[in-house]
């Protein structure tokens, strides 16, 4: 049994996620901190940031501290008919911080499912994303979209190549006003315009959104993508997670690499997404691969925000003792208190230390001086 009071949120999450992924047959994937820089140059558009820490090794090769895990996993898998490789990881990646513009080491966990994947594997990964969020906080939500459906509706719109790009950008921003302006500029019929705007306007509980959007589905590609999304949502509902999933077609702004289901996960109390994932078949195709792939990443460094909440504590119990206290007596007291709590032993209370309980050892007896619950 893990004592949650003495394990940080990110450390506890790593342990629980590992057990969850193993339960579904995913194996640990361990990698080096370095990769050849060429891997990232060829796929820089896939990276969150194209700024990479590089160095030259003793053989003259230009190496990089890895800014991404997915590319390394793809590099170390093979295409084989009927074969699926399921792996999970817990690795640090190195990226530029948006706030400070300096390089930051980020703890990242996640999983990848690569190979001859079908609807079950897609549903399994999405459900594992939902279950991963539920392990970290009781209040969470997964925003779900389908790049294939969005692409098919853009294709059916009649917009030019540039118009489609602009329309997709405004969809990502949830800006229906500018989306209408693009359609008006290119003389797109009102019915087609309303169809695109439906992607912005319809957002919420899966069953309700799918029912509304179904009225706009016309082309074969749209029908195929719609049925994929509907089938996935049926599985989510059957698994009891429909209240924690929202369909939001603004999710997923990169159609170069993602091809099907895409999603982002959020926890109450954290203003940005802590989980991001989706199907990235196009990335594998770009790398001359024939396999399909789906996966997600969790940014565990964001869990530090839970540790820094106002009601948080640095330690459960502070044990005060006198300098002349018998070491054996003190050790016995510490061992007793440490059975089910975190403990800080000191002669005086450090400044700014947050604790639940203050206990003092006097003449071999423990006396509670303060108890904050």
Buried (B, 14 or more C-beta within 10 A) or exposed (E): EEEEEBBBBBBBBBEBBBEBBEEBEBEEBEBEEBBEBEBBEEBEEBBBBEBBBEEEEEEEEEBBBBBBBBBBBBEEBEEEEEEBBBBBBBBBBBBBEEEEEEBBEBBBBBBBBBBBBEEEBBBBBBBBBBBBBBBBBEEBBBBBBBBBBBBBBBEBBBBEEEBBBBBBBBBBEBBBEBBBBBBEEBEBEEEBBBBBBBBBBBBEBBBEBBEBBEEBBEEEBBBEBBEBBBEBBBBBBEBEBBEBBBBBBBBBBBBEBBBBBBBBBBBEEBEEBBBBBBBBBBBBBBBEBEBBBBBBBBBBBBBEBBEEEEEEBBBBBBBBBEEEBEEEBBEEBBEEBBEEBBBBBEEEEEEEEEBBBBBBBEEEEEEEEEEEE
